């Protein structure tokens, strides 16, 4: 699903923040839902993108987040749903 709006580092080094509408209902009360994009702008090498997602998730767990679930698009890792220490969900994509 395409972002409704984005904040992007013009130098392409920092993460992008996308604001988007999603069809799913909430599974937890969020004040804001953040997607942490670790793969940079597409198009992606999906194996490399999955490697970057799997590399970032443990770093965030070490910082206090918890893994909720992995979302797959067929045989491809789409993103990892996580929660911050207050229970707000975010995704690593």
QUINOR-V605115 format. One record per backbone hydrogen bond with DSSP energy under -0.5 kcal/mol. NH is the residue of the N-H (numbers start at 1). CO is the residue of the C=O. E is the energy in kcal/mol with one decimal. If there is no record, write none. Layout:
NH;CO;E + NH;CO;E
//
This chain:
4;19;-3.0 + 5;19;-1.7 + 7;17;-2.8 + 10;8;-0.5 + 12;9;-2.0 + 17;7;-2.9 + 18;16;-0.5 + 19;5;-3.3 + 20;18;-0.6 + 30;28;-0.6 + 34;32;-0.5 + 34;89;-0.6 + 36;34;-0.5 + 36;91;-3.9 + 37;16;-0.6 + 37;35;-0.8 + 38;36;-0.8 + 46;44;-0.8 + 49;45;-2.6 + 50;46;-2.4 + 51;47;-2.0 + 52;48;-2.3 + 53;49;-2.3 + 54;50;-2.7 + 55;51;-1.5 + 56;52;-2.0 + 57;53;-2.3 + 58;54;-0.7 + 59;55;-0.7 + 60;56;-2.0 + 61;57;-2.1 + 62;58;-2.4 + 63;59;-0.9 + 64;61;-1.7 + 65;60;-2.6 + 66;83;-2.1 + 68;81;-3.0 + 69;81;-1.5 + 71;79;-3.1 + 73;76;-3.4 + 74;72;-0.7 + 76;73;-1.5 + 78;71;-2.7 + 79;71;-1.6 + 80;92;-2.1 + 81;69;-2.9 + 81;79;-0.5 + 82;90;-3.4 + 83;66;-2.3 + 84;88;-2.5 + 87;84;-2.3 + 90;82;-2.3 + 91;34;-2.3 + 92;80;-2.4 + 93;36;-2.8 + 93;91;-0.6
//
